Amino acid sequence: MRKLVRYHVHAAAVALALFLLAIANNNIRTGRQTAAEFNSRLDMSLRNSIEWEAALDVEPNPYLLYMVRETAALSGDARLRALLERSSRPVRATYLARLVEPNAPFIAPPPVVNTLAPYERWIIHAISRGEYILAESDRAEMYEPNKSRTGRATHQLYSLMLQREFNGATDTLDSVIRQLSLRIAKEAAVDFRVTDLYLQRIAFLLAAGQADLVNPRWVERALAAQEASGGWYFNWYGWGPTPYVFSPEDFPNNHATAQGMWLSCLLKYKYPEWVKAHYSR
C-alpha cells in the first residue's frame, strides 16, 4: 500500500512539474528575435496563409468571411477580395450580410434565430444598428464581463467588437471589452495548447484594441504552429479546444487558418508599434 501511495505521489509530482514547465514555456521567451527576424516570419506567415485561404472552395461561414474581409481591407490582397466576392454571395442574402458588406441593407432574421447560441443573437443585434432588439435578459448577458469562459468568452468579445464597430463606442462598452479581454488574456496564459481557441484569443484581443495584453511568446508559438502549407490545425496533437475532446486530424482547418491569417495581418498592418516594443533592431 505504501509503495502504491508513493507511486501516486511521485506521478502527481511529475505531472505538476510538467504542467508548470508547459505554462512557463507558454509565457517566457528563452531567446530573442530581432525585429527583422520577427517581421520576416510574420510576412511569411501572412503570405502562406493568404495563399491557403485563397485556394479554398468551401461552404461560406459569415463569421470567418468577416475576418477575410478585414484581412483583405488591411492587406489590399486581390486574391482575398476575389475569395470574398465568390464566397459571400449566399451570405449577402441573409441577416448576416453586413459581416461581409457593412453598408448592406439589414434583412430581418426569421424567428428561428431565437434558438441560436446567445453570441449569434448578440452579433445580429450589433450589426443591425438597433433594428433587431434583444430581450433585456439577453442584452444583460451580452454586457456581463464575468460569466463566459473559454470559447464563449471570445465569442462574446466578438459581438462586443461588432457592437462598437457598428454603433460607436461608449464608456460602458469600452469598460466591458477591457474587463473581458483581461480574463481572456489570463486564460491564454495558462492554456498552453495551440488550438483553434489559442489563435482565436490572440486574434480577438488584437482586433478589440487590446494589444497590450498580448504576450509575444503566444504570438511566436502561434506562428510556429503554422504548417508549411500555410494552414493551422484546429486541434493540438488531436486534443481540441475543449481539453477532454480528442479528434485527430490529417489536414489544416479553415476555422483555425482564417484566424491565424487575421492575427498575422493585424500585427503587420495595425500593430507595427507592438512589434517595435517587443523586438529590438
N, C-alpha and C positions, 0 to 999 in steps of 0.2 A: 504493500500500500504506500509506504513512504517513497519507494522508488517511483511509483506512478505519480505521486504528488510532485516530486522533484521534476519529473519529466514534463508535467504540465506547466509548472512554474517556469522552467527553462524555455519551453516552447513559447509561452506568453511573453517572456522577456525578449526572446529573439524577434517575435512578431512586432512587439512595440518598438524595438530598435530599428527594424526595417521600415516601419511606418514613419518614424521620426526622420530617418535618412531620406525617405521619399519626400517628406514635407520640406526638408532643408533643400533638397535638390530642386524642388519646385519654386523656391523663393530666393535662393542665394546663388549669385553668379560666381563661379570659380575662376573664370577668365574674363578678359575684357576685349571686346571687339572695338576697332576704330569705327568712326562714323562712315568711312569709306567702305569698310568691310560689311557693316550692317546694311548700308544703303544698297550695296551690290546684291546682298542676299534678298533684301526686300524687293528690289527690281525684278530679280529672277522669280521670286515667289508670285508677284503680281502678273508677270508676263506668262508664266506657265499656267497659272490658274485661269487667266482670261482665255488662253488657248483651249483649256479643258472645257470651260463653260461654253465657249462659242461653238464648239462642235456638238453640243447637246441637241437632242430631239426628244424631249420628254414632256409629260403632262404638265401644263403650266401650274406653278404654285405662286399665287399672288404675293405671298409674304416674301418669298425668295426673289421674285421679279422686282420687288421694291429695292432689294439690295443690288440687283443687276442694274436697275435704273440709276441708282445713286453712284455706282461704280462707273457706269458709262458717262454720267454727267461730270464726274471729277476727272476721269482719265481722258475723256474725249475719244475713246476707242470705238471705231466704226463697227467692229465685229460684235461688240456688245449691243450697240444700237440696233444692229440687224437682228440679233438674238431677241432683243426686247420686242421689236416690231413683229416678228413671226410668232413668238410665244405668248404675247399678251393679248392677241385678238379675242380669244374666248373670255378673258378677264374683263375686257372693256365693255362687255355687255352685262356686267353684274354690278352688284352694290359695292364691290371692291375695286372698281375701275380707277379710283383716284390713287391707288397704290402704284399704278403704272403711268397714270396721267393726272397730275394733281388738279388740273383745271377742268377735268371731265365733269359732265353733269352728274349729280348724285342720283342713283337709282335706289328707290326704296326697297329694303330687303323683305323677303317673304316671312311669314310668321315662324317658319322653321328655325330662324336664327335664334329664337329663344331657347332652343335646345343645344346650341353650340357651347363650347367652352367659354367661360367668362371673358377671357382676354380677347376672344374674337368679337364679342359684342362691344367691348371697350374700343377696339380698333374701328369698328363700324361707326360708333358714336364719334370718335375723334375725327375721322376723315369726312363725316357728313356735315361738319361745321354747324352742328346743332339741329340738323333735320331728323336725326334718329335719336330719340330721347331714351336715356337709360332709366330703369326703375331706381328709386332712391337707394335701395339696398345695394344694387349693382354699382352705382356711382360711388357709394361709400367704400365698397371693397376695392374699386379701382384706385382710390386715393389712400388706401391703408398701406403704410410702408413696412409694417412689421408682420404681415400674415403669410405672404407667399415665400416659398423656398425653392431652391434649385431651378429647374426649367420654368416653373410658374413665375418665379421672380423675374427672370429675364424677359418672359412674355409680357409681364406687367410693365416692365420698363419700356418695352417696345411700344405698348399702347400709350404710355405717358409721353414718350418722344413724339409720337404722331399727334397727340393732343396739342403739344406745344407747337409743332410744325404747322398744323392746320388752323389753330385757333389763337396762337400767340402765348407768350409766357406770362405767368403770374407768380407772385411771391410764393403762394401756396404750392403751385405746381413745381416750381424750381426746388422748393424745400423737400417735397416728397421724392422727386427724382434723386436728389442728393442722398437722402436717407436710405432709399432703396439701393442706390449704387454702392454705398458704403457696405451694406450687407452682402451684396453680390461680390464685392471685392474680397470680403472675408471668406466667403465660400471658395473663391478662386484660389486663395492662399492655401487651403487645406485639401482641396480636391485636385490631386496631382495627376489624375488620369487624363490624357489628352484625347478627349472625346469630342463629339459634336458640341456638347454643352461647354466644354473648355473654350473652344473657339467662339461660341456664342457670347459667353461672358465678356471676353475681351472686346469683341466687335461692338456689342451694345454699350459698353462703358465708353468706348471711343465715340460712338455715334451720339450718345447722350451728352457729350461735352465733359466727360469725367476722366480725361486722360491722365490727370494727376494720380488717379487711383490704380493705374495700370503698371504693374511690375514688369520691367524689361525682361526679366527671366521668363515670365509667362509668354511673352511675345517670341523670345528666342526658341522656347520649346515648341510653340505652335508652328513656327516656320520650319523647324527641324523635322516635324512630323509629316510635312507635306511629301507626297510621293513624287518620284521623278516625272510621272505623267502630268503633274500639276494639281491632282486632286488630293483630298483628305478622306480618311476613313471616318465613319460615324462612330465606331467603337474603338476601344483601346485594348488591343490583344483579345478581341472578342467580347470584352466587357463593356456594356453600353453606359450611357449617362446615368441610368439607374443602376447602382452598384451590383445588385443581385441578378441582373438580367444578362445572360450570356448568349450571344448570337454571332458566330464567326462570319466574317465577310471575306470575299475574294477580290473585291474591287472598291475603289473610292466611291463616295456617296455624294450626290448633288447637294443635299441639305447641308452637309458639312463644308463642301467646297465653296458654295456661294458665300458662306460666312467667312471662310478663310480668305477668299478673294477680297471681300469687302473690308475685312480687317487690314489687309496689306495696303489696299487703296487709301483707306482713311489715314494710315500712318504716313504714307508717301505724300499725299496731296493736302491733307488737312492738318497734320501734326508734325511738320518738319522741326518745330521747336522742341517737341518731345524727344526727337532723335538727338538734337543738339545737346539737350540736358542730360542724356544718359550715355552718349558715346563721344569720346574725345576724337579730335582730328589726328 
